[in-house]
Amino acid sequence: MDRTTGALIFGAVVIGFVIVMFIREQRGIARRKEARGGREIDVSDLIAFGSAAGEMNRKKD
């Protein structure tokens, strides 16, 4: 096996890994959203106001 073939195989493995990780992350996001009852929590609010922002979002619904 020459360098070009090795590089192509390595590239294919890396691309496959990235695709699998992307799919797993999307499933995790869907699970977390379902656990919150379909609500989205704005991360910038959590950074600025801490967990109180999440409490305010829950009280709105």
Backbone torsions as a table, in degrees:
resi	resn	phi	psi	omega
1	MET	NA	127.2	179.6
2	ASP	-88.8	177.9	-175.6
3	ARG	-63.6	-38.6	-178.7
4	THR	-63.0	-45.4	179.4
5	THR	-64.6	-42.8	177.4
6	GLY	-60.5	-42.1	179.4
7	ALA	-65.7	-39.4	178.7
8	LEU	-65.6	-41.4	178.6
9	ILE	-65.3	-45.2	178.0
10	PHE	-60.2	-44.0	178.3
11	GLY	-61.7	-40.6	178.9
12	ALA	-65.7	-38.8	177.9
13	VAL	-65.3	-43.6	-180.0
14	VAL	-63.7	-45.6	179.3
15	ILE	-62.7	-41.7	176.6
16	GLY	-60.9	-42.9	178.6
17	PHE	-62.1	-44.0	179.7
18	VAL	-62.2	-41.6	179.4
19	ILE	-64.8	-43.8	179.0
20	VAL	-63.0	-43.2	179.7
21	MET	-65.6	-37.4	177.7
22	PHE	-62.8	-44.3	179.7
23	ILE	-63.9	-43.4	179.2
24	ARG	-62.9	-39.4	179.4
25	GLU	-65.7	-41.1	178.9
26	GLN	-64.1	-38.8	176.9
27	ARG	-65.7	-39.0	177.4
28	GLY	-64.2	-41.0	177.4
29	ILE	-62.7	-43.4	179.5
30	ALA	-63.2	-40.0	178.5
31	ARG	-64.9	-43.0	179.5
32	ARG	-66.2	-39.8	178.4
33	LYS	-64.4	-41.2	178.1
34	GLU	-64.4	-37.2	179.2
35	ALA	-66.2	-27.8	177.8
36	ARG	-88.4	7.4	-179.8
37	GLY	76.3	26.0	178.2
38	GLY	85.5	1.5	-179.8
39	ARG	-83.8	146.4	173.2
40	GLU	-99.4	138.2	174.9
41	ILE	-110.6	125.2	-178.3
42	ASP	-74.9	118.7	-175.6
43	VAL	-64.6	-33.4	-179.6
44	SER	-64.3	-33.2	175.1
45	ASP	-66.1	-40.7	179.9
46	LEU	-65.2	-36.3	179.5
47	ILE	-69.0	-42.2	-176.2
48	ALA	-78.2	-39.4	-171.4
49	PHE	-116.2	1.0	178.9
50	GLY	71.6	-157.6	-175.3
51	SER	-69.5	-14.6	177.7
52	ALA	-62.6	-30.8	178.7
53	ALA	-66.0	-39.6	176.8
54	GLY	-65.0	-37.8	177.3
55	GLU	-64.1	-41.8	179.7
56	MET	-63.1	-40.5	179.2
57	ASN	-63.4	-37.8	-180.0
58	ARG	-69.1	-33.0	-178.6
59	LYS	-74.0	-25.7	179.1
60	LYS	-65.6	-37.8	-173.9
61	ASP	-74.6	NA	NA
